Amino acid sequence: MLSSNKKLLAVADGNAVALETVPDEAFASGMLGNGFAVEPSAGTIYSPVNGKVESVTDTRHAYTIHSDDGLDILIHIGVDTVKLGGEGFISLVERGDSVRAGDIIAQADLGLIKSNGLSAITPVLVANSDELKSYDFKLGNVRGGRSAVMTYKK
């Protein structure tokens, strides 16, 4: 198969930042995979890739998508948001659903997250990033479901 540049889209409107800025060591260290994070300015969450939804947590704050080209993508809305027990999160997909890059997969109440003293920063990780030959990031202001944040070669 020929290598070509592929991309992960922003999962929300806001500011794309380096993973190292996430206030959680497991994400910031890259231990869970390489990727980026978005500091969301709105609570609509988009799929960054074409693929199949592999899991949705019971608390609707975390999603895994197996991309059509074989990447395992984790989208984690906020840090420590599991503590909310699902309050403030609406899932628009379920396990087994096919999604296209840019499809809306969830809604998050950013005000509720922040009023509980939690960060709404949303890491996007490639759990099997060891399969990537190379990758690059375009950080800064992004539009969810439209802006390419990470480009990669397999």
Stockholm file with secondary structure:
# STOCKHOLM 1.0

chainA/1-154         MLSSNKKLLAVADGNAVALETVPDEAFASGMLGNGFAVEPSAGTIYSPVNGKVESVTDTRHAYTIHSDDGLDILIHIGVDTVKLGGEGFISLVERGDSVRAGDIIAQADLGLIKSNGLSAITPVLVANSDELKSYDFKLGNVRGGRSAVMTYKK
#=GR chainA/1-154 SS CCCCCEEEECSSSEEEEEGGGSSSHHHHTSTTCEEEEEEESSSEEECSSSEEEEEECTTSSEEEEEETTSCEEEEECSBSGGGGTTTTEEESCCTTCEECTTCEEEEECHHHHHHTTCBCCEEEEETTGGGCSEEEECCEEECTTTSEEEEEEC
#=GC SS_cons         CCCCCEEEECSSSEEEEEGGGSSSHHHHTSTTCEEEEEEESSSEEECSSSEEEEEECTTSSEEEEEETTSCEEEEECSBSGGGGTTTTEEESCCTTCEECTTCEEEEECHHHHHHTTCBCCEEEEETTGGGCSEEEECCEEECTTTSEEEEEEC
//
